[in-house]
Amino acid sequence: MFLQQPIKIAAVALAMFSGISASAATKFTIPTNDGEYIDLRWADVEGANVEGAPGPDQCFGSTGENTVVTFSFENTVEQPYTFTMATGHKGTCVIDVTLKDASGTTVASGKHNVVNTQSWARTTAFKMLIENPLPKGDYTLELRPSNLAGSNYAGNWGKMAFYAGIVDNRDHVPGAVSLGKGNYVGMRTENNDGNVGYVKNNTSGSYDLVFDQPGVYDLNWGVTRYGDGVATISVIDPEGNVSAEGKWTVGQQTNYDPVTVHLGGEVAKGANTLKILFNADHTGFIANFNNIELNRVADHYACVRNVAIDGQKITAGDGYDLNCNLPISYSAGNVDFTFDHPNGSVVVTAKKGDADVAVTEAGGKYSFPAPARNEEVIVTMTLTPDEGSVVAYQTVYTMRVFHIGDIILSELNLDGNPADKELFDKLSADPYSTTLNRVYTHVPTLQARFIHGQDENVTPVKVSDNVYRYDFKAVVEDLMRDYSLTIDGIHLYDRLDSDETVAMKFNEGTYDETTKTWTNGQFSISGIDGGWNSEFKFPITAEQTYTINVGPDAVVKQLIFKGFRDNYTGNTNIIKAVTSGDAIVWLPGDNRFYNTSEAGVRDLVVNIEGHKVGTPISFTVQSNGQMMSEFEFTVGREAITSAPVLTSHKVIIPDNANHFVLAANFDRVIAKATATVGGQTITAVGGSDLIYFPAWNLDYDTDYTMTVTEAVDNYGNKLAAPVTCQVKTGTKAAVTKAPVDYIVSNVEEFKAMVAAVNASNASADAPAVVVFVKNGDYDFGTEEQTFRCYNVTLIGESRAGVILHGNRSGISNPVISTRYSNNTVLQDMTLRNDLDWGMPRGGVGVALSSGNREVGINLSLESQQDTQVTNGNQSYYRDCDIYGAVDYICGGGNQFYDRCNLIMTNPGTITAPSTSAVHKWGYVFSNCVIDEISKGAAGSYNLARPWQNEPRTYWLNTKMNVLPTANGYGSMGNLPTHFYEYGSVDSEGNPIDLSVRGNSSTHVGPAYTPVLTDEQAALFTVENVLGQTDSYCVAEIATPLDAPVAKLAGKTISWEPVADARFYIVYRDGAYVANTVDNKIDADADGLYTVRAANFRGVLGTASAGVQVGESGLEDIVAGANEVIDVTYYNLQGIAVQAPDNGVFIRVSRMADGTKTIEKIVK
């Protein structure tokens, strides 16, 4: 995107990838061209940074209370203008926007009330309309934040422009309000802006409107209820004042039932903002809404407001509209009060009990006799609206005036919930001391509130093991009273260092639909009704008892119902009892659970004393709803002497595969295990009760017996006898010869191809499609190329010749996206984000956002920050060059990088993993090289830093041509990390001293030595990392076929068919000529011809030796029988790789006489 041109540009020396940013005030001209934005680098900036390249993604970041942004520009056309900007914030603030002419006179100003969008993305728009023509001349625009709340930052600001004329797409009311024009926090539009959903507590939508008529308005809308909640609907004037407001409690609306909400107040003509804010006491969904209309109902609004009693505080009342508590020392004979009553007349009366109290009025001030101490007077104000176009939504207002005569406890909360009446009454009466006998498994919080305004958050004192006392004092004027609450029944568990936390999640075990039994080997439960993701579902029954069987070595200290809830609403639900043999079980007195729309998700912690090892735990649910819950246990381990038991198993074998995985559930954690099959010995990865035995490279269509020969638990107990299972491998799939499906040679063809494969390959069973991308410059500008497909292969003519690039900013805005795709293959091409490529680092520029089970071969990924974002569970990259400076490989999943070059463009960090708990390997770099794009570019860099979840990165046999920091790992998220290294060498091949490596400074948990042992490193094979649990075999896809042996007869080039070849690509002088399923082709021009064979997914192998057609200028050279005509290298996993420069490899040389030699090479 090209932006308006500056009048002058300050001279700034920039070095490619220098990492040095520069900004200088630059005068420019307005108006801004339609669809373009001001380059923020043209501003004078104090206390902020300019982030990103010019365009919609550029912004001011790292703003704060001291930020000042000033633009200097020349207006070249006298006309009205619209200034626009957009913000994103994780807090709130106000930005004052001031436009001054050359004399310093303010000619326009505005306030942007920055809302909390819960994101730094600029999604909230602001406009300042300059409706009178702005004279030609020089101006300055200044932006200053203030009133920062919820964050030390003032948000990100961008998308600034001065557009010609009044750019106003605001809705005019009375009439409909377009949902698509709203600014949303938390909630969002759905169904092509047809409705607003995702409405939860403290989410809001706001709409900039023009009210064509002043007056009183009603809001009409359609609502579908999902849970309890209250909507506050406000009309806010340009100064930020609320001019009209209404509150509406969500009812039993279904299917967008129509609802009318009265807005009390009068709205002025002109610009105003409608804001809809939802609040609830839970974390679930509240409602969806659509079809908003604002309808004018009257000219004026009658009400009673601004009620004031001299020197006293008036608050909202309980059972009354207003409440005023007169202090003990109040000595005046009367209570004097005033109020406003626009557009109506008011009659005031008062009562003390059933007796009338005289009320007098003089000059708008009302008086009545003050109540005695501990007495109250109820004042009633009855409103009669004026005649004409006047509406009143309330005509009777009440105020309670109470004269405090004693210390009165008004509110008591335990753990944020109101205390029951019995406890409240006991603590409110002499002697103001009581004991509560109730079980807690934590120390509850206590808050007390008094009628005179004193609030107490009480800190307890431990009296004995299970008894805590809460002492607090109330003081008002000359009165003082001591209160004491003793809670007997607080049973805490002090966790031991040796204790383990064991999660029991539905999706991490096996469920038998017939027996209604779930197990993960160590734990099991029966009688359930299946599950949803990680939650267990329980039957809808009035009362039922369930039993959890625990591992034989488990001593359970705590059972936690994790996030337990009712799947439905309006029910009464409790955990009635928990038992386990003779153990003492402490079940909290508050044992209720609710639907998330009623009270949110909670954890119930049950402490168990004296649990005997391996004893089942039973619990009884009393409910007329459906309980949903995960489980978590705090367990100790007790040494046992019994043999491990393999409780269940299943065989995982893909279609047509000569490999499989046996997943075996044991009754305890297994430290190590082995199995045999077909002459192979399989060493499993231990440390769990679910052990996987992957078997590879077996014969097809063959019956095998897998024998688990050994399983040793943590106490040295061994499997009593071998366990066997029968498996038959699949029949090898025949490769169907088929040509390339699409040949792409320009941007438009590429886009058409993306649309075509997204349509044809929308399901997992879609046949494999191969796309050949010819050499060329594919500039996609600011458009993302998004693949949403299965089983698609993109092969480039050459890595250097195929350049797929564009200019996009932000982690969710890649140039190429396969994040929604499965089984994608990319080979021989360059993917680049031009955002700051070849420039000082300027922001997040994703080149590739990758998908699941992706294979990348011989790619060049080029950017500086977040170059590749990994989204899938399993992917493999070989012989790739990946460039960047900051977190340039980031994301989740198990990702294997084989012999890749990681090239630093600036100082920073290579990886920022966000590995989920279900992925046990994370980022694995095997035989990779770390280098820098130019001498000194890498500076001081880290190998990894923690981003999210449970980050994992492993570096095996890395050649570090430039060395990282001594510690190796940087800081970011406060997370448990798994950052390890093994066998690293420097540029000369010398071992690097890894004893200096440390943990990330934001690592959470026990410190560890970040170096793998030989035994541990041996487990990091491609098969284990990517296929240990499901037998996914990347070698089937990534292994290239042998090079064809080409020969020439006349003008015909032919070659022996290569086994399992889908097609062949023919090149002349290195350029694409044709693809064919035949094993010959007629040459149509002189040149040196080579042929590459494609496997069943289209992955190309090594080119054949060249065949010269016509004169080459060289004498014919004939290979002798013992001369090498072709060399292929393989890694230790049996996958073909490019010629290595370090590590351990297998070299296969093919001789002219057809024989082969095989050598092990160590470099």
N, C-alpha and C positions, 0 to 999 in steps of 0.2 A: 504494500500500500504506500503510495507516495503522498507526502503531506505538503501543506503550504510552504512556500520557500521563505527563508529568512532574508532580511535585508543584508545582513553580514554574518559571517561565521567567524568566531574567534579562532585564532590559530592554536591548534593543540597537537602536540607530537604524540602520535599513537604508534605503538609497536604491536605487530600481530601477536596475539595471545600474551601480551605483556602483563595483563592483570591490573593495569593502571587505568582507573577511570578518571575522566576529566569533565568538568562542566563550567560553562561561563555564560554570563548574561548575554543574550542575543536578541536584538530587536527584530521583530517580524511584523507582518501586516495582517490585517483582517479585512474582509470576512474570511473565515475558514471555508474551504471547499466542502460541498456536501459529501458526507460519508468519510471525511477525514478528521484528524485531530491535531491539536497543537503538540509539537514536539516538546516534551517536558524538560528536555535538556536546555531549552532556551531560557529557563527561569533562573533568577537568583534564588538559591535555596539555602536556608539555614535550618539545621536540626532535622534533616531528612535525606534520603537517598533517592536517586532516580533509578528505577529498576526496569529492565526490559528494553527492547528495541522500539522505535517510534511506531505507533499504531494503537489499536484498541487494547492491547495487553500491557502497554507501558503504564507505569504508575509511580507516584511518590510513595515510598515505603519507609519503614523505620521512623515514622512521624511521632511527635510527642508534644508536650505542653509548650516547648520552646520553638516549635517549628514556625518558620515564616517563609512563605513562597511569594515571590514578586515577579510578575511578567511586565515587560516594557514592549509596547507595540504601537503601530501607527494605524489609525482608521483611515482607509482610503475612499470610503463611500459613505456619504451622509444618509443614514437609514436606521430604522429600528433593528435591534439585535436580540438574539437569544444566547445567553451563556449557559453551557451545559457542563456537567461533570458527573462522575459516578464514584461511589465509595463502597468499601467493604470493611467490616470491623468486627472484632470480637469483644467489643465494649461499646460505650456510647460517648459522644462528645458533640460540641457545636462548632461548626466552621463559619467564621465571619468572612464574607466575601465582599470586598470593597473595590469599586472602580473609581479612579480619580483622573482628572484631566491634567494637563501640563502645569497648571497653576497650583495643583494640590487640592482642588475643590472636589469633593465627593459628588459624583454624578449618578451613581447607582450603588445599592448595597443589598445584601441579603444574608439570611442565616440558614445554613444547612444543618438541620438536626440529624446528626448521623446516628442511625439505629444499629443495634447489634444484629448483624446478619449471620453471626456464628461462622463467618468465613472471611478470608482476606480478599476473595474475588469481588470485583466491583459490580455489584448487582443492584444497588440503590441509586436511582437517578435524582439529580437536582437541577433545577432550571432557574435562572434569573432573567426575567424579561425586561428588556430596555425598550419600552413601548414608544417613547418619544425619539425621533430621529437623532442619532448620535452624530454630532458634528465631526468633520474631518479633523485630524490632528493626532498628537501623541497622548498616550494614556498609560497608566499603570493599573494592574490588577493585583490585589494583595489577598492572600488567604492565610488566616490565623485560626488555630484551634483553641478551644477553651472547654471548661466543664468536663474534663475527662473522668470517666467512671467505668469501672470494671476492667480496665486495662491501662497500663502506662503508655500505650501507644494511642495514636489518634486515628488509626485506620490507614488503609491504602486508598489513594486518590488517583483517579485517572479519567480517560475519555473526555478531556477538556476541549472545548471549541467555542468560537464566536460565530454562530450561523446567522446569515442575513435574514432579516425579517423576524416576525414572531412565529417561532416554530412551536406550535401548540396543538398537540393531539389529545389534550385533556378532554374528558367527557364533560358535557354540560348537563346540569340538573336544574329542575326536576327531570327525572328520566332514569334510564338504565346506566349501570356502572360496569365497564368492561373489565372482566377479571384479568385479562391478559395485560392490562396496563398497570397492574398493581406492583408494589414493592413488598416482598414477603420475607419474613424472618421465621425460619423453621417450617412453616406450612408452604405449600406450593400448588400451582395449578396442575390439573390433569385433563386428559381427554380433549386435547387441543383447546385448552383454556375454557373448557366447558364447566368445570367445577374446581373448587379448592379443596385439597385433601391434606393428609399428614398434619392435621390440626391436633396439637398437644398443648400441655401446660406452657404458658408464657410464649406462645407463638402468635404472630400477628401479620396482618396485611394492611397496607395503607395505599390510598388512591388520591392522587392530586386531581381536584375537580374545580370546575367553575360553576358557581351558583348564580344562575341568571336572575333569580328573584330572592330577595331576603325573606325571612320568615321562619316558621316552625315546620319541621320535617319529620316524617316517619321513614324508617327503613323497612323495606319488604324484601324477603329472601326465602329461598328454599333450603331446608335443613334436613339432614339425615343424622340421627343420633348414633354414637358409638359408646359414649360414656358420660358420666357426670361432668359438669363444667359450667362456667359462667362467662358470657361474652360481654365485654365493655366496649360500647360503640360510641366513638367520639368524633365530633367535628372540630377541627383545630384551625384557628386563623393563622395568617402569615407570621404573626408575632409569637406563635407557640401557645396561645391561650385557648382553652377549651370553651367553645361558645355553646355547644349543645352536647348532651350525653345521655345515654341510656344503658342500663344493665339488663341482661336477659339470661335467665337460667335455662339450660338445655333441658327440654322435656322429652317426651317419648316419640319424637318425630321419626318417621320412616319415609324412605323414597322421596326425599326432598319435599316434605310437606311445607306448604306456605306458612310463613311466620311474619308478624308485624311487630316491630320494636319501636316504641315511642321515644323520640329524642327530646329530652327536656332542655329548652333553651331556644334562643333565636340566632339564626345564622345570617351573617352579613352577606350582601351581594358581592360577588367576585371570587377570588381565589381562596380556597379552603382545602383542607386535607381530611378525608374520611379515614379513620383508623379503627380496625377491629382487632381487639386483643382478647385471647382466650386464656383462662386460668382454671386450674383444677388441682385437687389434692392427690393426684395420681400421675403416673407416667405413661398411661395408655392413650389411645386415640379418643378424641372428644366428639368430633362431628365432621361431616363434609358440608359444604354449602355452595349454592349457585344462585343465579338470577337475582343479583342485587339491584334494587331500585330505590331511589330516594324520591319521595312524593311530598309536595308541599301541602300542609293541612290548615294553616292559619297564618295571619299576619303577625300575631303577637302571642307570647307565652306568659301565662299567669302562674305565679308560684310564690312561695315564702322562702326566703333565703337570707343569708348573712345574719343569722340570729346571734346576738352578742349580749352577754351579761357583764357589766362593768367589773374588770379585774379578775374574771374567772374564765376557766377553760371549758369549752363545750365540745363534746365528742359525740360520735354516733352512739345511739342507745341500744340496749338489749330489750326488745319488745316495745321500744319507743323510737321515734325518729332521732331524738337528741337526748343527751344526758349531761347534767352539770352536777358535780359534787362540790358543795360548799365546804370549805375547810372548817376544822373544829373551832378555830378562832374567829369565824365569821360572826360579827357582832352587830351588823347593821340591822335595823328593824325591818327593812324592806329589801326585796330583790328587784332591781331595776334592769330592764332588758329592752333591746331594740331589734328590729328586723326590717328587711325590705320586702315589699309585696307588689312588684310591678304588675300592671294591667289587671288589678283586682283589689277588692276591699276585704278586710279581715276583721272577724270578731274573735276576741280573746276571752277565754274562760279558764278557771282553775279549780281544782278540787284537792282536798286533803282527806283521803279515804272517801267516804260518801258525802262529806260536807263540802259545800261550796266555799271557795275562797274569793274574796273581793279583789278585782283587778281594776286599777285605775289607769288612765292614759292622759298624758299632757305633752303636747308638742312631739308626738311620735314616740315617746318613751312610756313604757308600760311598767307598772309596779304592782307587787302583791306582798303580803306579810311574809317575812322569812320563816321557813319551818324551823321548829326546835331541833336540837340535836337528835340524830337517829330518826328523824321524820322526813317525809318527802311531800312535795306538792307536784301534781301533774297538771301542766299547762297545755291547753288545747287552742290551736289557732285554726279557725275555720275560714277558708278562702272562698270568695265569690268572684268569679271572673267578670271583667267589664263586658258590656255589650259589644257586639260587633265581631270581627274576625279574631277572636281570642280563644285559646284552648288552654285548659289546665288538666294535667294528668294526675294531679293529686290535689285534693281540696281540704283535707284534714291533716294537720301536722301536730305531733305531740312532743312535749319536752318534760322529762323527769328532772326535778331539782331536789337533790338530796343533801341534807346537812349532816356531814360526818360528825358522829359523836363518839366513835370508838374505832379501834383498829379492826378492819374487816378484811378477811381473806376473800378475794373475788375469783381467783383462778388458781388451779393446781394441776400441773402437767408432769406426767412420768414418761420419759422417752418421747416427749413431744405430743403425747396423747392425754386428753383430760382424765384425771383420776376419777374412779367410780364414786358415786354419791356417798356411800358409807364411809370411805376413807376421807373424803372432803369434809363431811359433817363432823367426824371425830377430831380432825385437826383444827376445825373452826371453833370448837367448844373447849371450855376450861377442862383440863389443864393445858390444852393446846399441844398435846403430846400423845402419840399413839405408835403402835407397832403394826407393821404390815407383814403378815406371813405369806409370802408368795415366792415362788421359785423364779430366779433369774440366773442365766448363765453368763451374764455380763453385769457390770455395775451401771445401773440405769441413771439417766440424768433426771434432775428435779428442778422445775421452774415454779416459782410462786409469784403471784401478782396480788396487790392490795388495792382497795378501792381508792386510796389516797394517791395512787400513782406509782408506788414503789414496786420495783421488779427485782427478784432475787434469782440468780442462777446458783444453786446451792452445791457446794463441794462436800462430798461425804467424807466421814472419818471411819476407818476400819476399826470395829470393836473386837471382833474375833474372826475366825476363819470364814464364817458364812453370814456375819452380821455387820451391817454398815449403818451409821447414824448420820442423818442430815439435820444439822442445827442451823437455824437462821433467825434473824431478829428483824422485827418491824418497828420503825420509829416514825412518828408523826407528831410534830410540834412537841408537846410535853408528855406524850404518851409513848410507851415502849412495851413490847411484848416479845417473849422468847417462844420459838416453835421448835419442835423436835419430832422428826419422823425416823423410826428405826425400821429397817427392812431386814427381816430374818429369813434367809433362803437364797442368798447370793452364792452360788456354787460356781466358782471359776476354775478353769483348767490352765495351769502354767505349762506351756508347751516345752518339751525337752528338745535339746539339740538333735537327738537321734530320731525324733518323731518325723513321720512322713505325711504329706498331704496326698491323698489318693482321690482322684475324681472318678465318678461313675456317671458316664454319659451314654445316652441311648445309642447314638451313632458311632460309638466306639466299642460295640460289642455285637453279639449275634442274637437275633430274636426268632423264636420258633412260634409261628402263628397258630399252630395246632395246639401246643401245650401252653401257650401264652407265657413262655419262659424266656428271659433274657439272661445272657451270660457273657462275661469277658474272660472266663476261666477262673479268675480269682474271686470274683463276686458274681452272684446270680440273684434273680428275683422272679417270682412266679405270680400269675394272676393279673398281670397288667394288660392294658389295652393297646399295646404298641407304643409308638412314640412319635415325636415331631422334632426333627433335627436332634439336638442334644437332650431334649426333655423326654421324660417318661410320662405316658398318659395312663391314668387310672380309671377303672370303670365307674360309671355313675351308679352308685349304690348308697343306701342310707348309712351303712356301716360295714366295714370290711377290714380284716387284718391281713397284712402282707409280711412275708419273711424274707430278709436279705441274708443269704449265705455268704460268709466271708472266708478269705483265704486261711489255710490251716496254721499259718504263722502270724496272723494278724491279731494284735491286741488293740481293740478299738477304744479310743479315748473320747472321741467326739463323733457324733452323727449330725451332719448338717443337711437340712432340707434346703437346697440351694435355689434361690429364686422361685420358691414355690408359690403357686397361684391357683385360682379357680379359672377354668377355661370359659366359664359363663358368669352371668351377673345375677345379683339378687338372691344369693344363697347364704346359708349359715354353714361354716366349715371349720373344723378343728382337727388337730392331731390329738386324738383322745388319750392314747397311751403308747409308750415305748418300753419294751422289755427285752432282756437278754439273759436268760438263765438266772443265776443268783446275783447278778450285777445290780448295783444301785444306779438308777437312771434318774437324772434331773431333767425333767421336761418343763420348760418355762410355762409360767401361768398364762402368759399371753401366747396362746398356741393357735391363733386364728390365721386363716388365709383368705384372700379376696381376689376378685377379678382386678386386673390392672387398671381398669377404668373406675374402680371404686377406692382402692387404697394403694395401688402399686405393687411391685414385686418386693418380697422380703426374704430374708434368710432366717431359718429357725435352727438355733444351735442347741443340740441336746448333748449334755455331758454324761459320760458313762464311767462309773467308778467300779473297779474290780471285774472288768470284762475278762473272761477266760478265753485264752487263745483259741481262735477258730470257731467260737460259739455264735450261732446265728442271732440276728437281731430282728425282732418283730415290732411292727407299729400298726396302730389301729386308726383308720381315717373315719371320722363321722362327718358326713357331708351330703347335701342334696345337690351338689355340683359335681364337677370333674376336676380332680387335682392334677396339676402338671408340675413336675419338679425334676431337677437334677439332684444328684447326691454328692456329698463330699465327706470324706472321713479323715480324721486325724488318727493315725495308727502308729503303734510301736511294733517292732518285730521281735518275736520270741523264737529262739533257736528250737528247731524240731528235728526229729530223727526219722520221720517217715519219708518214704520215697515220693518224689513228684509224680503227679497223675496228669496224664494228657486227657482232659475232660471232653474236648470236642475238636474237630478239625474240618477244614474244607479245602478243596483243591481249586485253585484259580488257574484256568488255562484259556488263553485267547483262542479265537478261531484259527484253524489251520496252522497251529503253532507247534514247534518242536521244543517247547519250554513251558514250564509251569511253576507255580508257587504253592507250597503246602503251608496254610495258615493254621497253626496249632495253638489251642488254648490250654494252658496249664493251670493247676489250682494254686499256683504261687508264682512269684517272680523267679525266672530262670536266669542264672548268671551266664551260662554257656551251653550250647547244644550243637550237635552234629547229626547229619543224616547222610545216607548213601543212596545213590540211584545210578544205574547204568555205568557203574565203574567210577562215578564221581563221588568225592567226599565234600559235603557242603558244611561249611562253618557258619552258623547263624549269628546274627547280632543279638546279644543278650540284653538283659536289663529290664525285661517286661514279662508279664504273664502271657502275652500274645507273641509267639515266636514264628518268624517266617523262614521257610527253607526254599530258596529259589534254585531251580535247576535249569540249566541252559545247554544249548547245542546238543540236544538228543537226536536220535533218529526219528524221522517222521513215521506216523502210522504204526507205532510200536507200543506194545504193552510193557509197562515198567512197574516195578515194585519199589516204592520209596520206603526206606527203613530209618526211623528215628533211632539212632544207635545210642545216643547219649543226651541227657538233659540233666544238668547239675544246678541245684538251687544255691542260694546264698550261704547255705550251711554245709555244703559239700555232699548233700544227699543226692543220690543218682537214681535215674529211672530204673525201676525194678527189672524191666525186661524191654527189649526192643519193641517198638510199635511200627506196624507196617500199614501202608495203604496202596491201593492199586490205581494206576493212572495210565491212560492211553493217550499218546500224543496225536496231534491232528495230522491230516493229510496236507501235504504241501500244496499251496494254491498255485495253479498254473498261471504264468504271466501272459496276459493277452497282449499281443502286439497292437499298438495303437500310436498314431502320430501325435505330435503336439496339438493340444486343443485350441490354444490361442497364441498368435504371434502379435506382439505389441511393438509399435515403433514410434509412437508419439503420445503426448499427454491425453488427448481426447480418446485415443484407442485404449489407453490404460484405464481411464475412468469408465469407459464402456465395459471393459473386461471386469472391473470390480463389480459393477452392477450385475453383470451376467453370472459370475460365479456365486455372488450372494443369493441370486435367485435359484440357480440350479443345484447348489450344494448347501441347502439349508438344513439338512439333517445328517445324523452321524452315519447313516448307511448310504450316503451319496457316493457314487464312484469317484475315484481319484481323477482330478483335472490337472493338467500340466500347462503352464503358461511360459512362453519363451519371450523374454524382454530383450529387444535388440539394443545395441549401443546407442546412447543418446542422452541428451540433457532433459530430464523430466522435471520441469519446474512447476510445482503445484501451487505456488504462491501461498496464500493463507488458508487454502482448503485442505482439510484432513482427508486422507484416503483410508477408508475404514472397511476392513474385511469382516464380514459376519458369516462365516462359512466353515465347512468341514472339508478336509482332504484336498487341499489346493496346494500346488507346488509352483513357485515362481523361480525360474532359472534365468539368470542374466547372461548375456553374450560374453561379458567380461566384467570383473569387479571394477576395474579402472574406467571402463567405458560406459557402464550403466549407472547414472547418477539420479537417484530419486531424492528430490529435495524440496523444501518450502520454508516459509518463515512463520513459525507459530510459537506461542508463549504459554507457559503454564503446564503443570504436570498432567493435566487431563486433556491436553491439546497436542498430540503428537503429529508428526508429518505422516507417518505410516502407522496404522493401528491394526494389529491382529488380536487385540485383547479379547474380542468376542468370538474368536475362532478356535478351532481344534484341529490338530494334525496338519498344521501349515509347515511347508518347507520353503526356505529361502536360500538361494545359492548364487554366488558370483555376482554381487552387486554392491553398490554404495548407497547408504541411507544417511541423509544429512539434514540437520536443521540449521538454516542459515541465520537464525536469530542473532548469534554473536560469533559465528564461525569466521575465523580470520580476523577477529576484532577483540578488544578488551572484553572480558567476561561481563555479560549484561543481564543474565536472568536464566530462568528455567526453559530449556529448549529440548524437548523430547524428540529424538529421531525415530525411535521405534518403541511402541507400547505393545509388548509381546503377549501371546496367548498361551493356551494349554497344549502340551505335547508338541511344542514347536521345535523344529530343527533348523539351525542356521549354519551354513557352510561357506567359508571363504567370503565373509561379509566385511564391509568397512562401515562402522557406525560412527558418525561424526557429529559432535556437539560439545558443549562444555559443562552443562549441568543437567543431570537426569537424562543422559543420552539414551539409555535403555531403561524402561520401567517394565519389570516382570510381573505378570498377572496370573499366569497359569500354574498348575501344580507341578508339572514335569516338563523340562525343556533341555535341549542339548545344543551347544554352539562349539564349532570346531574351526580352527584356522582363521579366526576372525580378528580384525583390528578394531578395537573399541577405544575411542578418544574421549577425553573429558577432563574435568578438574574437580567438580564437586558432586559427590554422590552419583557418579555417572553410570553406575549400575545399581538400581534401587528397586525395592519391591519384595514380593514374597515368593513362595514355592520352593521346590527342590530344583535347582538349576545347575547344570554341569557345563563348565567352560573348559574345553580340551584344546591345549596348545594355542591359546589365543594371546594376542599382544594387547596389553593395556597401556595406553599411551597418554601420559599426562600433558595437558595443554597449559596448566597453571597449577599453583599449589592448591591442595585441597584434600579430598578423601575419595577413594575409588568406589567403595560400596557403602550403601545404607540399607541394610536388610530390614524387612518387617516380617520375618518368618512367623507363620502361625504355629500354634502348639502342635498341630497335626503333622507338620512337616519336620522331620527329624534331621535333615541334612542341610537345608538352606542353600547358600551359594558355595559351590565346590569349584575351586580353580586347580586344575591338574596340568602340570608341565607348561605353565603360562610364563610369559615374559612381561616385566614391567619396564617401561621406557618413557622417554619424554620427547615431545615433538621437536624441541630444539634445546640446545645445551642450556641448562639452568632453568628451564620452564617449570620443572616439577617442584623446585624449591623444597619446602618442608611439607610432606604429605603423609596421610594415614592410610592404612589398608582398609579400614572399615570404621563405621560408627553406628550406634544403635538408633534405629528409626522408630519402629513400632513392634508390638507383640513380644516375641522371644527371639531376637535376631541371631542368625547363625551364618558364619562365614569360615571356610576352611581353605587354607593355601597349602598345596602339596607340590613339592619339587619346583618351586618358582625361581626363575632366574630374574634377579632384580638388578637391572643395569643402572638404575638409580635407587638409592636406599630410602626407605621410609623413616619416620621418626623412630627413635629407639624404642619407645613404648609400643608403637605400631598401631594403636587404636585410639580414636578420638571420642568426643563426647557429644551426646544429643539427648535422646530419651533416657529417663531413669528406668532401666529395664534389665531383666536378667539376660546376659549375653553368653554366646557360645562362639568365641573368636579364637581360632587355633591356626597353627602353622606347622609345617614339617618340611625338612629338607631344602630350605631356601639357600640359594647361592648368589654370589655377587656377579658382576659382569665378567670376571675372570674365571668363574666356576668354583670359587673358593666358598666353603660353607660359611654362612652368616651365623654369628653368635646370637642365638635366640634366647639366651638366658636373660637378656635385658628387656625382653618383651613383658608387657604388663596388661592389666585389664583396663577397659574403658573407665574413665573417671566417673561415668554415670551408670556403671554396672551396679545392679541390685542383687544382693545375695553374697554367699561366701566367695572370697577371692580364690582364683584357680591359676594354675600354670598353663598359659595358652600355647602349649606345644604338645603335639600328638606323639604317642609312643609308636614304635615300629608296628606293633600289633594293631593299634588303633588305625594307623594310616593305611594298613593293608585292607581295611574294610571299605575304603572310599573308592570303589570301582564304579564304573558307569552302571553296571547291572544293579548293584545295591542302591545307589543313589536314586536311580530313576525307575527301577523295576522290582525292587525288593518285595513290595507288598502286592503288586498286581500283575507281575510278569510282563510289564511293558518293555519291549525290546527295541531300543533305538537303533541298534546295529542293523536290524533288518531294513531300516529306512536310510541310514546314513552311510552304509558301506557301499562304495562305488564298485562297479563291475571292472573286470580286467580291460586293458586297452586292446582294441581290435588290432589285428595284424593286417595292414592294408597292402595291396599290391596293384600294379598297373598293367593293363593289357590294352594297348591302343589308347583310346580315350576313356576307357572304362576303368573305374577304380572299384575294386571289390575287396572283401574281407570275409574271413570265416565268421559265421554267426557266433555271437557271444551268448552263452547260456543266460537265460532269464532277462534278456534285454527287451525292453518295451519298444524302444526306437533308437535311432542313431542320429547324431548331429554331425554334419559335414561342414568343415571350414576350409576356406582358401586364403592362404596368407594370413591366417588368424581371424578372418572375418566370416560371419555366418553365411552359408550358401543354401543349405536345405536341411530338412529333417525327413527321415524315411524309415519305414519298417523293413525295407529290403536290405540285403547285404551287398548292394552295389549301387553305383551312380555313375552316370556319364558326365565327364567333365565338360563344361561349356566355355572354359577359358583357361589359359595357361596360369600356372601358379603352383605353390606347395600346398597340397591337400592333406588334412588330418581328419580323423574320425573319432568321436567319443560315443560310448555306449551309455544308455540311460537305464537305470534299474526300474522296478515296477512303479516307483513314485516319481520317476523323472530325474533323480539325482544322477548327475553326469560323472563319469569316471575319467581317468587319465587319457589324454589324447594319444592316438596311435603315432607311430613314427611317420614322418612326412613322406608323401609320395609326390614327386615333381612331375607335373605335366608341362611339356614344352621345355624351352631352354631356360636354365637357371643361372647360367654363367659359371657353374661349378662342374668339375668333372664328376662322373658317377663314382660313388663310394660304395663298395660292396662289403657288407659285414662278414667276417669270418665266422666259422661255426661256433667258436668259443667266445665270441664278442657279445657283450651285454647290449641288448637293444631296448630294454625297458626295466625300470626299477620302481617298485612300490613299497612304501613304508607303512607299517601297522603299529598301533600302540599295543599295550599289553592286554587290552580288552578285545583285540582282534579287529579294530576299526581302522580303515585306511586313513592316513593323515598325509599332510604335506611333508616335504623333506625336513627333518628335524635339525635343530642346532643344539639341543641339550636333552638329557633324559635317557630313558631306556626304551629301545624299539626293536622291532623285527623288520629286517630288510629282505625283500624278495626280489631277486634279479632274474629276468627272463633272458635266455641266451638265444642267439640266432638260430640254433638248431632245435629250439623248442623246449630245451630243458630249463629247470629252475634251480637256483641256489637260495637257501634260507639261512640268514645270519642274525644273531642277536647283537645289537649295537648299543654300546654305552657311551654317551657323550656328556 
